[in-house]
Amino acid sequence: MLKTALCRTWLSSKTSFNTFGRRCFGHGNVSVDLQSDTGIATVTLSEPPVNSLSGEFLTSISKTMKELSADSSVSGLLITSKFHGKVFSAGLNILEMYNKSDSYLGEFWRSVQEWYIDTYNFPKPVVAAINGHAPAGGCAFALMCDYRVLLDGKTIGLNETQLGIAAPFFFTYLMSSTIGIRQAELALANGTMFSSDQALQANLVDEVVPLDLVIPNAMNQLQKMIKIPQPAFSLSKGQFRGPNVKKLLGEREEDIATFVGLLQKPYVQKVLGKYLENLKNRKK
């Protein structure tokens, strides 16, 4: 218990140390606990209060993924949340999209694209320990992983349409490649949030377990996956994921323009403003 606590104590972006066979470091509110014997890195999302994905937080995640991808000692990743039992990630930070200039929105969306490319295209096994709710971008984050273990009683889904926003094509592909085109079309159009049982039935997640088993079961699956020889694993993964990553790389500016144009529509800004006001009132 002591060595785990030591490694998961919050670290600044410039801190790195070795202890008890572990190397611990962090970038922003992303902490990494790398086990030297297995090469498994536990990546913990720690952006208070609900891991909302701001541009700065997304950049920290991307920086972490790039560093771990280039580290030959890393065999696989387990991604989870500090807010165990509550939320995995609440999705993209709405404050980043409300009452902002075109240039601000463009830079924010560029960070979203970079996060997707670095995570979805990660060459080694990645397992999501979804230890809380995962709406919108939180669901997309989980779908970028290779295997998903969800906490029983929590919800997950791409519910962007409920805020007047259409999920980008690369989120749409994540969902359709996981649960099938027809079911994805219905889910995205209606902004469906799946219960844990519904998510398991739809194959949106691979396991649904009690809180005390989320991380152990995710780790057990990851230990199996890292035994698959490289580069066979990454080559196989790339055959499925490469075309969609390539499509985004070729259409980044067009995608940014589409996003900014949608966000700047008066109706969308009105819906976002109302959502933020309701959120503020609930906190009172």
Phi and psi in degrees as GROMACS dihedral restraints (atoms count N, CA, C in turn):
[ dihedral_restraints ]
;  ai    aj    ak    al  type     phi  dphi    fc
    3     4     5     6     1   -62.0    20    10
    4     5     6     7     1   -45.6    20    10
    6     7     8     9     1   -68.5    20    10
    7     8     9    10     1   -33.3    20    10
    9    10    11    12     1   -66.0    20    10
   10    11    12    13     1   -43.7    20    10
   12    13    14    15     1   -62.7    20    10
   13    14    15    16     1   -39.8    20    10
   15    16    17    18     1   -62.8    20    10
   16    17    18    19     1   -44.2    20    10
   18    19    20    21     1   -70.2    20    10
   19    20    21    22     1   -29.5    20    10
   21    22    23    24     1   -97.3    20    10
   22    23    24    25     1     3.6    20    10
   24    25    26    27     1   -61.9    20    10
   25    26    27    28     1   139.9    20    10
   27    28    29    30     1   -57.3    20    10
   28    29    30    31     1   133.6    20    10
   30    31    32    33     1  -117.2    20    10
   31    32    33    34     1   141.3    20    10
   33    34    35    36     1   -74.5    20    10
   34    35    36    37     1   167.8    20    10
   36    37    38    39     1   -65.6    20    10
   37    38    39    40     1   -15.5    20    10
   39    40    41    42     1  -107.4    20    10
   40    41    42    43     1     6.5    20    10
   42    43    44    45     1   -95.7    20    10
   43    44    45    46     1   138.3    20    10
   45    46    47    48     1  -152.7    20    10
   46    47    48    49     1   132.8    20    10
   48    49    50    51     1  -150.8    20    10
   49    50    51    52     1   161.4    20    10
   51    52    53    54     1  -112.0    20    10
   52    53    54    55     1   136.2    20    10
   54    55    56    57     1  -157.4    20    10
   55    56    57    58     1   134.1    20    10
   57    58    59    60     1    51.0    20    10
   58    59    60    61     1    45.0    20    10
   60    61    62    63     1    74.9    20    10
   61    62    63    64     1    18.5    20    10
   63    64    65    66     1  -128.3    20    10
   64    65    66    67     1   148.1    20    10
   66    67    68    69     1  -115.1    20    10
   67    68    69    70     1   124.3    20    10
   69    70    71    72     1  -119.4    20    10
   70    71    72    73     1   135.6    20    10
   72    73    74    75     1  -158.2    20    10
   73    74    75    76     1   174.9    20    10
   75    76    77    78     1  -156.5    20    10
   76    77    78    79     1   158.7    20    10
   78    79    80    81     1  -131.6    20    10
   79    80    81    82     1   115.3    20    10
   81    82    83    84     1    57.3    20    10
   82    83    84    85     1  -137.0    20    10
   84    85    86    87     1   -93.0    20    10
   85    86    87    88     1    41.2    20    10
   87    88    89    90     1  -125.6    20    10
   88    89    90    91     1   119.0    20    10
   90    91    92    93     1  -111.3    20    10
   91    92    93    94     1   147.4    20    10
   93    94    95    96     1  -126.3    20    10
   94    95    96    97     1   130.5    20    10
   96    97    98    99     1  -119.2    20    10
   97    98    99   100     1   103.4    20    10
   99   100   101   102     1  -102.4    20    10
  100   101   102   103     1   117.1    20    10
  102   103   104   105     1   -81.4    20    10
  103   104   105   106     1   121.4    20    10
  105   106   107   108     1   -69.7    20    10
  106   107   108   109     1   -27.6    20    10
  108   109   110   111     1   -78.7    20    10
  109   110   111   112     1   -33.7    20    10
  111   112   113   114     1  -105.1    20    10
  112   113   114   115     1   -22.2    20    10
  114   115   116   117     1    78.6    20    10
  115   116   117   118     1     8.7    20    10
  117   118   119   120     1   -84.0    20    10
  118   119   120   121     1   129.0    20    10
  120   121   122   123     1  -109.0    20    10
  121   122   123   124     1   123.8    20    10
  123   124   125   126     1   -93.3    20    10
  124   125   126   127     1   116.5    20    10
  126   127   128   129     1  -102.4    20    10
  127   128   129   130     1   116.8    20    10
  129   130   131   132     1  -110.3    20    10
  130   131   132   133     1   124.1    20    10
  132   133   134   135     1   -84.0    20    10
  133   134   135   136     1   125.3    20    10
  135   136   137   138     1  -135.3    20    10
  136   137   138   139     1    40.3    20    10
  138   139   140   141     1   -92.5    20    10
  139   140   141   142     1   105.9    20    10
  141   142   143   144     1   -70.5    20    10
  142   143   144   145     1   149.2    20    10
  144   145   146   147     1   -94.5    20    10
  145   146   147   148     1   -14.6    20    10
  147   148   149   150     1  -137.2    20    10
  148   149   150   151     1    25.5    20    10
  150   151   152   153     1    55.7    20    10
  151   152   153   154     1    40.9    20    10
  153   154   155   156     1   -66.6    20    10
  154   155   156   157     1   138.8    20    10
  156   157   158   159     1   -90.6    20    10
  157   158   159   160     1    87.1    20    10
  159   160   161   162     1   -78.9    20    10
  160   161   162   163     1   169.6    20    10
  162   163   164   165     1   -60.2    20    10
  163   164   165   166     1   -41.3    20    10
  165   166   167   168     1   -65.6    20    10
  166   167   168   169     1   -42.8    20    10
  168   169   170   171     1   -66.2    20    10
  169   170   171   172     1   -42.3    20    10
  171   172   173   174     1   -59.9    20    10
  172   173   174   175     1   -40.3    20    10
  174   175   176   177     1   -64.2    20    10
  175   176   177   178     1   -38.3    20    10
  177   178   179   180     1   -63.9    20    10
  178   179   180   181     1   -40.9    20    10
  180   181   182   183     1   -64.8    20    10
  181   182   183   184     1   -46.2    20    10
  183   184   185   186     1   -60.3    20    10
  184   185   186   187     1   -43.4    20    10
  186   187   188   189     1   -60.7    20    10
  187   188   189   190     1   -41.5    20    10
  189   190   191   192     1   -63.8    20    10
  190   191   192   193     1   -45.9    20    10
  192   193   194   195     1   -64.1    20    10
  193   194   195   196     1   -40.7    20    10
  195   196   197   198     1   -61.9    20    10
  196   197   198   199     1   -44.7    20    10
  198   199   200   201     1   -64.9    20    10
  199   200   201   202     1   -42.8    20    10
  201   202   203   204     1   -71.4    20    10
  202   203   204   205     1   -32.4    20    10
  204   205   206   207     1   -64.5    20    10
  205   206   207   208     1   -37.8    20    10
  207   208   209   210     1   -82.5    20    10
  208   209   210   211     1   -11.0    20    10
  210   211   212   213     1   -86.2    20    10
  211   212   213   214     1   111.7    20    10
  213   214   215   216     1   -67.3    20    10
  214   215   216   217     1   -17.1    20    10
  216   217   218   219     1   -80.9    20    10
  217   218   219   220     1   -11.2    20    10
  219   220   221   222     1   -86.1    20    10
  220   221   222   223     1   126.8    20    10
  222   223   224   225     1  -103.9    20    10
  223   224   225   226     1   -23.5    20    10
  225   226   227   228     1  -176.8    20    10
  226   227   228   229     1   166.5    20    10
  228   229   230   231     1  -123.5    20    10
  229   230   231   232     1   142.2    20    10
  231   232   233   234     1  -114.9    20    10
  232   233   234   235     1   122.5    20    10
  234   235   236   237     1  -108.8    20    10
  235   236   237   238     1   127.5    20    10
  237   238   239   240     1  -147.2    20    10
  238   239   240   241     1  -176.7    20    10
  240   241   242   243     1  -116.5    20    10
  241   242   243   244     1   145.7    20    10
  243   244   245   246     1   -65.9    20    10
  244   245   246   247     1   -27.4    20    10
  246   247   248   249     1   -89.6    20    10
  247   248   249   250     1    63.1    20    10
  249   250   251   252     1   -59.6    20    10
  250   251   252   253     1   122.2    20    10
  252   253   254   255     1    92.0    20    10
  253   254   255   256     1    -6.5    20    10
  255   256   257   258     1  -115.3    20    10
  256   257   258   259     1   -64.9    20    10
  258   259   260   261     1  -147.0    20    10
  259   260   261   262     1   138.6    20    10
  261   262   263   264     1   -82.4    20    10
  262   263   264   265     1   -59.3    20    10
  264   265   266   267     1  -160.0    20    10
  265   266   267   268     1   134.6    20    10
  267   268   269   270     1   -80.6    20    10
  268   269   270   271     1     0.2    20    10
  270   271   272   273     1    96.9    20    10
  271   272   273   274     1  -169.0    20    10
  273   274   275   276     1   -61.5    20    10
  274   275   276   277     1   139.6    20    10
  276   277   278   279     1   -71.5    20    10
  277   278   279   280     1   114.7    20    10
  279   280   281   282     1   -62.2    20    10
  280   281   282   283     1   -30.9    20    10
  282   283   284   285     1   -60.9    20    10
  283   284   285   286     1   -24.9    20    10
  285   286   287   288     1   -75.3    20    10
  286   287   288   289     1   -11.2    20    10
  288   289   290   291     1  -116.6    20    10
  289   290   291   292     1    -2.6    20    10
  291   292   293   294     1  -106.4    20    10
  292   293   294   295     1   126.6    20    10
  294   295   296   297     1    56.7    20    10
  295   296   297   298     1    47.8    20    10
  297   298   299   300     1  -119.6    20    10
  298   299   300   301     1   158.8    20    10
  300   301   302   303     1   -74.6    20    10
  301   302   303   304     1   164.1    20    10
  303   304   305   306     1   -57.5    20    10
  304   305   306   307     1   -43.7    20    10
  306   307   308   309     1   -66.1    20    10
  307   308   309   310     1   -38.0    20    10
  309   310   311   312     1   -64.6    20    10
  310   311   312   313     1   -46.4    20    10
  312   313   314   315     1   -61.9    20    10
  313   314   315   316     1   -38.7    20    10
  315   316   317   318     1   -62.6    20    10
  316   317   318   319     1   -42.9    20    10
  318   319   320   321     1   -68.8    20    10
  319   320   321   322     1   -37.5    20    10
  321   322   323   324     1   -62.1    20    10
  322   323   324   325     1   -46.1    20    10
  324   325   326   327     1   -68.2    20    10
  325   326   327   328     1   -29.5    20    10
  327   328   329   330     1   -63.0    20    10
  328   329   330   331     1   -37.3    20    10
  330   331   332   333     1   -69.2    20    10
  331   332   333   334     1   -32.6    20    10
  333   334   335   336     1   -64.5    20    10
  334   335   336   337     1   -46.2    20    10
  336   337   338   339     1   -59.7    20    10
  337   338   339   340     1   -44.4    20    10
  339   340   341   342     1   -63.6    20    10
  340   341   342   343     1   -42.6    20    10
  342   343   344   345     1   -58.6    20    10
  343   344   345   346     1   -45.6    20    10
  345   346   347   348     1   -62.0    20    10
  346   347   348   349     1   -48.1    20    10
  348   349   350   351     1   -61.6    20    10
  349   350   351   352     1   -45.8    20    10
  351   352   353   354     1   -70.1    20    10
  352   353   354   355     1   -32.8    20    10
  354   355   356   357     1   -85.6    20    10
  355   356   357   358     1   -51.3    20    10
  357   358   359   360     1   -66.0    20    10
  358   359   360   361     1   -31.1    20    10
  360   361   362   363     1   -94.0    20    10
  361   362   363   364     1     9.0    20    10
  363   364   365   366     1   -61.6    20    10
  364   365   366   367     1   127.8    20    10
  366   367   368   369     1   -77.4    20    10
  367   368   369   370     1   -13.9    20    10
  369   370   371   372     1  -107.1    20    10
  370   371   372   373     1   167.3    20    10
  372   373   374   375     1   -61.2    20    10
  373   374   375   376     1   137.9    20    10
  375   376   377   378     1  -132.4    20    10
  376   377   378   379     1   123.4    20    10
  378   379   380   381     1  -117.8    20    10
  379   380   381   382     1   134.4    20    10
  381   382   383   384     1   -98.1    20    10
  382   383   384   385     1   121.8    20    10
  384   385   386   387     1   -96.3    20    10
  385   386   387   388     1    91.7    20    10
  387   388   389   390     1   -85.3    20    10
  388   389   390   391     1    87.5    20    10
  390   391   392   393     1   -95.1    20    10
  391   392   393   394     1    32.3    20    10
  393   394   395   396     1   177.2    20    10
  394   395   396   397     1  -174.3    20    10
  396   397   398   399     1   -61.0    20    10
  397   398   399   400     1   148.6    20    10
  399   400   401   402     1  -141.7    20    10
  400   401   402   403     1    73.8    20    10
  402   403   404   405     1   -83.7    20    10
  403   404   405   406     1   156.6    20    10
  405   406   407   408     1    49.2    20    10
  406   407   408   409     1  -119.9    20    10
  408   409   410   411     1   -60.6    20    10
  409   410   411   412     1   -24.8    20    10
  411   412   413   414     1   -66.5    20    10
  412   413   414   415     1   -38.6    20    10
  414   415   416   417     1   -66.1    20    10
  415   416   417   418     1   -44.2    20    10
  417   418   419   420     1   -59.2    20    10
  418   419   420   421     1   -41.0    20    10
  420   421   422   423     1   -58.6    20    10
  421   422   423   424     1   -46.7    20    10
  423   424   425   426     1   -62.9    20    10
  424   425   426   427     1   -39.4    20    10
  426   427   428   429     1   -68.8    20    10
  427   428   429   430     1   -21.8    20    10
  429   430   431   432     1   -71.8    20    10
  430   431   432   433     1   -16.9    20    10
  432   433   434   435     1   -83.6    20    10
  433   434   435   436     1   169.2    20    10
  435   436   437   438     1   -89.1    20    10
  436   437   438   439     1   -17.6    20    10
  438   439   440   441     1  -156.1    20    10
  439   440   441   442     1   143.6    20    10
  441   442   443   444     1  -131.4    20    10
  442   443   444   445     1   124.8    20    10
  444   445   446   447     1  -114.2    20    10
  445   446   447   448     1   117.7    20    10
  447   448   449   450     1  -107.9    20    10
  448   449   450   451     1   141.4    20    10
  450   451   452   453     1   -69.3    20    10
  451   452   453   454     1   129.7    20    10
  453   454   455   456     1   -58.9    20    10
  454   455   456   457     1   138.2    20    10
  456   457   458   459     1    89.1    20    10
  457   458   459   460     1     0.8    20    10
  459   460   461   462     1  -105.5    20    10
  460   461   462   463     1   169.3    20    10
  462   463   464   465     1  -119.1    20    10
  463   464   465   466     1   156.8    20    10
  465   466   467   468     1  -152.3    20    10
  466   467   468   469     1   142.8    20    10
  468   469   470   471     1   166.0    20    10
  469   470   471   472     1   162.4    20    10
  471   472   473   474     1   -95.2    20    10
  472   473   474   475     1    95.6    20    10
  474   475   476   477     1  -106.9    20    10
  475   476   477   478     1    27.3    20    10
  477   478   479   480     1   -56.7    20    10
  478   479   480   481     1   -35.5    20    10
  480   481   482   483     1   -62.8    20    10
  481   482   483   484     1   -22.3    20    10
  483   484   485   486     1   -65.1    20    10
  484   485   486   487     1   -19.2    20    10
  486   487   488   489     1  -107.6    20    10
  487   488   489   490     1    13.1    20    10
  489   490   491   492     1    78.7    20    10
  490   491   492   493     1    14.9    20    10
  492   493   494   495     1  -113.2    20    10
  493   494   495   496     1   139.2    20    10
  495   496   497   498     1   -94.1    20    10
  496   497   498   499     1   135.1    20    10
  498   499   500   501     1   -61.5    20    10
  499   500   501   502     1   142.2    20    10
  501   502   503   504     1   -65.1    20    10
  502   503   504   505     1   162.0    20    10
  504   505   506   507     1   -60.6    20    10
  505   506   507   508     1   -29.9    20    10
  507   508   509   510     1   -77.1    20    10
  508   509   510   511     1   -24.9    20    10
  510   511   512   513     1   -72.4    20    10
  511   512   513   514     1   -41.3    20    10
  513   514   515   516     1   -58.2    20    10
  514   515   516   517     1   -41.5    20    10
  516   517   518   519     1   -65.7    20    10
  517   518   519   520     1   -39.2    20    10
  519   520   521   522     1   -55.3    20    10
  520   521   522   523     1   -47.0    20    10
  522   523   524   525     1   -70.1    20    10
  523   524   525   526     1   -46.1    20    10
  525   526   527   528     1   -66.5    20    10
  526   527   528   529     1   -34.0    20    10
  528   529   530   531     1   -75.1    20    10
  529   530   531   532     1   -12.8    20    10
  531   532   533   534     1   -98.6    20    10
  532   533   534   535     1   -44.9    20    10
  534   535   536   537     1  -115.4    20    10
  535   536   537   538     1    -0.4    20    10
  537   538   539   540     1   100.4    20    10
  538   539   540   541     1   150.6    20    10
  540   541   542   543     1   -62.7    20    10
  541   542   543   544     1   -47.8    20    10
  543   544   545   546     1   -64.1    20    10
  544   545   546   547     1   -47.6    20    10
  546   547   548   549     1   -65.5    20    10
  547   548   549   550     1   -35.7    20    10
  549   550   551   552     1   -66.8    20    10
  550   551   552   553     1   -40.7    20    10
  552   553   554   555     1   -59.9    20    10
  553   554   555   556     1   -45.8    20    10
  555   556   557   558     1   -64.2    20    10
  556   557   558   559     1   -44.1    20    10
  558   559   560   561     1   -65.1    20    10
  559   560   561   562     1   -44.3    20    10
  561   562   563   564     1   -72.1    20    10
  562   563   564   565     1   -39.5    20    10
  564   565   566   567     1   -63.7    20    10
  565   566   567   568     1   -35.6    20    10
  567   568   569   570     1   -96.4    20    10
  568   569   570   571     1    -4.0    20    10
  570   571   572   573     1    63.3    20    10
  571   572   573   574     1    41.4    20    10
  573   574   575   576     1   -68.8    20    10
  574   575   576   577     1   131.3    20    10
  576   577   578   579     1  -103.4    20    10
  577   578   579   580     1   120.7    20    10
  579   580   581   582     1   -86.1    20    10
  580   581   582   583     1   135.7    20    10
  582   583   584   585     1   -68.8    20    10
  583   584   585   586     1   168.2    20    10
  585   586   587   588     1   -60.8    20    10
  586   587   588   589     1   -40.8    20    10
  588   589   590   591     1   -66.8    20    10
  589   590   591   592     1   -41.3    20    10
  591   592   593   594     1   -65.1    20    10
  592   593   594   595     1   -39.5    20    10
  594   595   596   597     1   -63.8    20    10
  595   596   597   598     1   -40.0    20    10
  597   598   599   600     1   -67.9    20    10
  598   599   600   601     1   -42.8    20    10
  600   601   602   603     1   -63.7    20    10
  601   602   603   604     1   -35.5    20    10
  603   604   605   606     1   -83.7    20    10
  604   605   606   607     1    -2.7    20    10
  606   607   608   609     1    67.6    20    10
  607   608   609   610     1    21.2    20    10
  609   610   611   612     1   -70.4    20    10
  610   611   612   613     1   -33.0    20    10
  612   613   614   615     1  -126.4    20    10
  613   614   615   616     1   163.8    20    10
  615   616   617   618     1   -98.2    20    10
  616   617   618   619     1   -25.6    20    10
  618   619   620   621     1  -145.8    20    10
  619   620   621   622     1   149.1    20    10
  621   622   623   624     1  -126.7    20    10
  622   623   624   625     1   122.8    20    10
  624   625   626   627     1  -141.2    20    10
  625   626   627   628     1   164.4    20    10
  627   628   629   630     1   -64.4    20    10
  628   629   630   631     1   165.7    20    10
  630   631   632   633     1   -56.0    20    10
  631   632   633   634     1   -42.1    20    10
  633   634   635   636     1   -72.5    20    10
  634   635   636   637     1    -7.3    20    10
  636   637   638   639     1  -109.5    20    10
  637   638   639   640     1    -6.4    20    10
  639   640   641   642     1   -59.3    20    10
  640   641   642   643     1   -56.0    20    10
  642   643   644   645     1   -71.1    20    10
  643   644   645   646     1   -44.0    20    10
  645   646   647   648     1   -58.8    20    10
  646   647   648   649     1   -42.5    20    10
  648   649   650   651     1   -68.5    20    10
  649   650   651   652     1   -38.3    20    10
  651   652   653   654     1   -64.3    20    10
  652   653   654   655     1   -42.2    20    10
  654   655   656   657     1   -66.1    20    10
  655   656   657   658     1   -39.1    20    10
  657   658   659   660     1   -60.9    20    10
  658   659   660   661     1   -43.3    20    10
  660   661   662   663     1   -65.8    20    10
  661   662   663   664     1   -40.8    20    10
  663   664   665   666     1   -63.6    20    10
  664   665   666   667     1   -39.1    20    10
  666   667   668   669     1   -62.2    20    10
  667   668   669   670     1   -32.2    20    10
  669   670   671   672     1   -70.9    20    10
  670   671   672   673     1   -42.6    20    10
  672   673   674   675     1   -69.9    20    10
  673   674   675   676     1   -33.0    20    10
  675   676   677   678     1   -72.4    20    10
  676   677   678   679     1   -10.8    20    10
  678   679   680   681     1   -79.0    20    10
  679   680   681   682     1   -14.7    20    10
  681   682   683   684     1   -70.3    20    10
  682   683   684   685     1   126.8    20    10
  684   685   686   687     1   -61.5    20    10
  685   686   687   688     1   143.3    20    10
  687   688   689   690     1   -96.8    20    10
  688   689   690   691     1   146.6    20    10
  690   691   692   693     1   -89.8    20    10
  691   692   693   694     1    13.9    20    10
  693   694   695   696     1   -57.3    20    10
  694   695   696   697     1   -43.3    20    10
  696   697   698   699     1   -62.1    20    10
  697   698   699   700     1   -51.1    20    10
  699   700   701   702     1   -65.0    20    10
  700   701   702   703     1   -36.5    20    10
  702   703   704   705     1   -65.8    20    10
  703   704   705   706     1   -42.2    20    10
  705   706   707   708     1   -64.8    20    10
  706   707   708   709     1   -43.7    20    10
  708   709   710   711     1   -62.0    20    10
  709   710   711   712     1   -41.8    20    10
  711   712   713   714     1   -65.2    20    10
  712   713   714   715     1   -29.9    20    10
  714   715   716   717     1   -63.2    20    10
  715   716   717   718     1   -33.6    20    10
  717   718   719   720     1   -85.4    20    10
  718   719   720   721     1   -36.8    20    10
  720   721   722   723     1   -98.4    20    10
  721   722   723   724     1   -26.5    20    10
  723   724   725   726     1   -54.3    20    10
  724   725   726   727     1   -46.5    20    10
  726   727   728   729     1   -59.3    20    10
  727   728   729   730     1   -39.2    20    10
  729   730   731   732     1   -74.0    20    10
  730   731   732   733     1   -35.3    20    10
  732   733   734   735     1   -64.2    20    10
  733   734   735   736     1   -42.8    20    10
  735   736   737   738     1   -61.9    20    10
  736   737   738   739     1   -39.3    20    10
  738   739   740   741     1   -61.8    20    10
  739   740   741   742     1   -45.1    20    10
  741   742   743   744     1   -65.3    20    10
  742   743   744   745     1   -41.9    20    10
  744   745   746   747     1   -58.8    20    10
  745   746   747   748     1   -33.6    20    10
  747   748   749   750     1   -83.8    20    10
  748   749   750   751     1   -11.4    20    10
  750   751   752   753     1  -128.3    20    10
  751   752   753   754     1    24.6    20    10
  753   754   755   756     1   -60.5    20    10
  754   755   756   757     1   -46.7    20    10
  756   757   758   759     1   -67.5    20    10
  757   758   759   760     1   -39.4    20    10
  759   760   761   762     1   -64.3    20    10
  760   761   762   763     1   -40.1    20    10
  762   763   764   765     1   -65.5    20    10
  763   764   765   766     1   -40.4    20    10
  765   766   767   768     1   -62.8    20    10
  766   767   768   769     1   -44.3    20    10
  768   769   770   771     1   -61.7    20    10
  769   770   771   772     1   -39.9    20    10
  771   772   773   774     1   -63.6    20    10
  772   773   774   775     1   -45.1    20    10
  774   775   776   777     1   -62.9    20    10
  775   776   777   778     1   -48.6    20    10
  777   778   779   780     1   -62.5    20    10
  778   779   780   781     1   -43.2    20    10
  780   781   782   783     1   -60.2    20    10
  781   782   783   784     1   -41.3    20    10
  783   784   785   786     1   -67.3    20    10
  784   785   786   787     1   -47.0    20    10
  786   787   788   789     1   -63.9    20    10
  787   788   789   790     1   -30.9    20    10
  789   790   791   792     1   -84.3    20    10
  790   791   792   793     1    -0.7    20    10
  792   793   794   795     1   -66.5    20    10
  793   794   795   796     1   133.4    20    10
  795   796   797   798     1   -53.5    20    10
  796   797   798   799     1   -39.5    20    10
  798   799   800   801     1   -63.6    20    10
  799   800   801   802     1   -43.6    20    10
  801   802   803   804     1   -63.7    20    10
  802   803   804   805     1   -44.5    20    10
  804   805   806   807     1   -61.9    20    10
  805   806   807   808     1   -36.3    20    10
  807   808   809   810     1   -65.0    20    10
  808   809   810   811     1   -43.9    20    10
  810   811   812   813     1   -64.3    20    10
  811   812   813   814     1   -42.9    20    10
  813   814   815   816     1   -64.0    20    10
  814   815   816   817     1   -41.8    20    10
  816   817   818   819     1   -61.7    20    10
  817   818   819   820     1   -42.6    20    10
  819   820   821   822     1   -64.4    20    10
  820   821   822   823     1   -40.5    20    10
  822   823   824   825     1   -61.2    20    10
  823   824   825   826     1   -45.4    20    10
  825   826   827   828     1   -65.4    20    10
  826   827   828   829     1   -37.3    20    10
  828   829   830   831     1   -65.6    20    10
  829   830   831   832     1   -43.2    20    10
  831   832   833   834     1   -63.4    20    10
  832   833   834   835     1   -38.8    20    10
  834   835   836   837     1   -64.5    20    10
  835   836   837   838     1   -41.2    20    10
  837   838   839   840     1   -64.5    20    10
  838   839   840   841     1   -39.9    20    10
  840   841   842   843     1   -67.9    20    10
  841   842   843   844     1   -34.5    20    10
  843   844   845   846     1   -67.0    20    10
  844   845   846   847     1   -26.8    20    10
  846   847   848   849     1   -81.6    20    10
  847   848   849   850     1   -13.0    20    10
